[in-house]
Amino acid sequence: MVAAISVSAVTVPQGRWGRPMPASAVDVRLWGKSRGLTRSYPVICHLLDTAAVAGALWDMTLTDEAKAQVARRLGVPVKVCRQWLCLWAGLHDIGKISPPFQAMVPEAYKVLADNSAYVHKPGAERERLRHDVAGHWALTQILADWNYPQVSPPSRSPHHQVAQLLGGHHGCFHRALEAKHLKNLEGWMPELGGPGWAAQRREHAEAVRQLVGGDGGVPALERALPADVAVRFLGMVVVADWLVSQESLIEARLPGEGWEAVEGELQRHWDIAVSQARSVVAAARLGVARFPARGFGEQFPFAPNALQASVAEDLPGLTAGGGGGLLLVTAPTGDGKTEMALHAASVMARASGAGGLYFALPTMATADAMFGRVAGFAESNVDGARALTLLHSMAWLSDAYGQAATMVGSAVDGGLGATVSDAHTSTDAGRWLRGAQRGLLAPLGAGTIDQALTGVLPVRYNALRLLGLSNKVFVVDEAHAYGPWMHSLLVRLLEWLGAMGTPVVLLSATLAGRAATSLVEAYRRGCGFKDSVAVEPVYPGWLYVDAGTGAVSPPRRVASGRPRTVRLQVESVAWDTSLRGADPVGDGTRSGALARHLEPVVTEGGCALVCCTTVAEAQRTYRLLQALFPELAAEPDGLMLLHSRFPAQRRKEITDVCEVAFGKPGSDVPPGRRPWRAILVATQVVEQSLDLDFDLVVSDLAPLAQLLQRAGRCMRHERKGRPAWVGRDPRLVVLEPAADGQVAVPRTWGTVYDVALLRRTSMLLRESQTTGIAVPGDVQRLVDAVYAEDFADRLPAAAAAELRRQDAEREASELAEKQLATMTAVPPPTGLVNLAKLTDAGLGLLDEALVTTRLGADSERAVCLYRQPGGEWTLDQEGEIPVPAADGAGDRTRLDRGDVRLVMRQTVPVPGRWLAQRGPDQDVPARWAHQPVLSDLVALRMSPTPQQLLDGDPADISWSCRVGDHTLTMSDIGLRRS
């Protein structure tokens, strides 16, 4: 048994608000932090530290407009909102005053032994009770005593909701308590301890309330918090907790031996915490980005085109009412949507009071490219806090991100233990923001859309992602590029952003009207408008949704500065793909068509793109062209291959070469940068990832929207010296797999594309062959037509019946994905009081490492280890990069940052099904298992094998390993499976 310390009543000086503070009964022997410290840190000190920094976060990371919006949502003054935040932050760890937690440091727990006031059930200290759960339970009683309203059921009660909110400060909300629990907390949860423990929790809570509450005290909450406000408050509590948990900060504030919470000591600690809170927030590079009022011509060194000028002229008037809003823009690739979006974001930020920007993109490659553009824009056009993060799973390997070593330290050590230089640029995010879960908190960011969509999945700390987006302008590029699963998640995210008043910019090159309607309606629902609207995008053009009124502006059509007609050639071919370059090239085959269309490139010069459906077919096509055009393949960068299944470093090298060879021309471009003749074989990675320009695009059949994206890579830029065979208009050759005169999807494509959508696309393309596709004139019509419900009516009866059957299969598949998203995603914010639903959508808390927001995406990451003739293992085939810690069995010493970076640069994304039969041989080296970044990798231990002869040349060396029943091979064409 243990009992409480007796604290004598003493006279204390005046509090900071001119009223006497009562004698304290706070037991400072109850510890709150211990790990890594020279001695334990009292709970009360940590609570006050957190409350102080929460106030600084309110002051420094929210604009006045954002604070006012929260106050309006709660129906109380801004000052009261701040008081509530500070108070609740100061209560977040009250559950540490419980036997199981205190017993985690035995020597500290012994001090309380045999003290009769601290009675608890025998063995309670050995029970597993998380302190966040204990806090959830205990705070329901404390808040009820403070007259927070109580309603039935408890899941809808304000006093329970705040307790539940604070119980979620470790990223997971806990299930709502029932009325029977609230009547007898100790009976249902004996691990909370007896009356002495409860008394100390009350004393700590009262001490916090007295210090943060002001003269009148903090008024009781009259109604449950709106879910979007609850998420914001929790997010700031979590951030405050993390900031004040840094060991260096705690060490500087450790009380001396014998310190007690008497004679104004708590007041003095609070005053110090408040005085230093702003510097703690500033050191983490948190704050508000501000966007000065500047015209488009002041922001960019060129005159605006028609689209940019239209938005620049009319958007300020539409946003004049203040608050959030949604801007939807549809325009062809290459029409300057990025610059338009950055300008629009600055206009919308000023109108709404947003304090930052997040630019969301479909791929890591596009995110890497956008990072530099956002950084350049911020340097010249953003004031205030300008820390910029790059957010995707491999961001810390990006050279563009800067301070890569810092990022490795954060990824490996959790962001607190690494030694880094204090030098940084004005947009460098610094060490703290680069830690796990924190990147969206930076004022500025660029990254993949997955980072934002995870905010509406039941994963730990999803509230932090929503907080990070709540006070920013959220820009989504390529809004059309997502399937039913991701589109459904985007719809749910827009509901939350609408509720939070977050300004949104949606950019798309090809967006069907029904998809546009679903996105607009989702945002309006979040803003509180339930009526339906029909949105008919104009192309190119834009429309605006006012968050305050729900009004949708008439679409504004603009002229494209680059009107053109895409010449179409649709060719039905027999599908012949093989890795053997010696296969005969027959008439009517895909190989024959490729040879014929690409011959002018080889004989007369020019640059062509061949776009394939799968990585495997891209590899086979590359081998075919090697055999067909050996003289081209022999030239440096004459024949290139780009897909996702290269090691990260090799893919980056290929991408860099492609950007130099086929990128946008400019006055600073050195002579000879563009090759005289070259062919790039690629997968869908070129659709959105790179700003490339070719003289000819040859593509396998794909859905219409994707073919239009690929066509946008043909004659994309004004360029002198194109070969004579190219002509004046861009040319798209579509190779259509066919059998018996109909589209016949190859078995090797699997379910990459829907069959009905491919057949609809084929029919529309053939109808457009004579006239070509006018861009932008025909685009919106075709994009809507390909999804038309009456499409089959134009066909003969048998063909119509078959198409309707295939349509039904597609619709069923889409419905299944949508239902899965609905089941998995968190609920919409409207009417949500029970916060447990945010991290338990009927499935329990999901492991973020196992969650992908893209169905069918590569789900694992592997690294090839190459066994050299001498028996040593290396990370490269040439044998020049030894495997770090390859023989470090049993050694738990972590690898240094350089070694981790070296390994991750050689990783390859791999479909999970390839590794389903993996065995012990695919385990990473023993020392890697203790490294958070490396422990989840799969090791492919490769041995050299003679590869087949390539066109009579001596046998090259490829590398392979067995995984279950299959062989995985790495060679010059990347990783493949046989």
Buried (B, 14 or more C-beta within 10 A) or exposed (E): BBBBBEBEEEEBEEBBEEEEBEBBBBBBBBBBBBEEEEEBBBBBBBBBBBBBBBBBBBBBBBBEBBBBBBBEBBEBEBEBBBBBBBBBBBBBBBBBBBBBBBBBBEEBBEBBEEBEBBBBBEEBBEBEBBBBBBBBBBBBBBBBEBEBBBBEEBBBBBBBBBBBBBBBBBBBBBBBBEEEBBEEBBEBBBBBBBEBBBBBBBBBBBBBBBBBBBEEEBBEBEEBBBBBBBBBBBBBBBBBBBBBBBBEBBEEBBBEEEEBBBBBBBBEBBBBBBEBBBEBBEBBBBBBBBBEEBEBBEBBEEEBBBBBBBBBEBBBEBBEBBBBBBBBBBBBBBBBBBBBBBBBBBBBBBBBBBBBBBBBBBBBBBBBBBBBBBBEBBEEBBEBBBBBBBBBBBBBBBEBBBBBBBBBBBBBBEBBEBEBEEEBEEBBBBBBBBBEBBBBBBBBBBBBBBBBBBBBBBBBBBBBBBBBBBBBBBBBBBBBBBBBBBBBBBBBBBBBBBBBBBBBBBBBBBBBBEBBBBBBBBBBBBBEBEEEEEBEBBBBBBBBBBBBEBBBBEBBBBEBBBEBBBBBBBBBBBBBBEBEBEBEBEEEBBBBBBBEBBEBBBEEBBBBBBBBBBBBBBBBBBBBBBBBBBEBBEEEEBBBBBBBBBBBBBBBEBBEBBBBBBBBBEEEEEEEEBBBBBBBBBBBBBBBBBBBBBBBBBBBBBBBBBBBBBBBBBBBBEBEEBBEBBEEEBBBBBBBBBEEEEBBBBEBBEEBBBBBBBBBBBBBBBEBEEEBBBBBBBBBEBBBBBBEEEBBEEBEEEBBEBBBEBBEEBEEBBEEBBEBBBEBBBBBBBEBBBBBBBBBBEEEBBEBEEBBBBBEEBBBBBBBBBBBEEEEBBBBBEBEBBBBBBEBEEEEEBBBBEBBBBBBBBBBBBBEEBBEEBEEEBBBBBBBEBBEBBEBBBBBBBEBBEBEEBEEEEEEEBBBBBBEEBEBBBBBBBBBBE
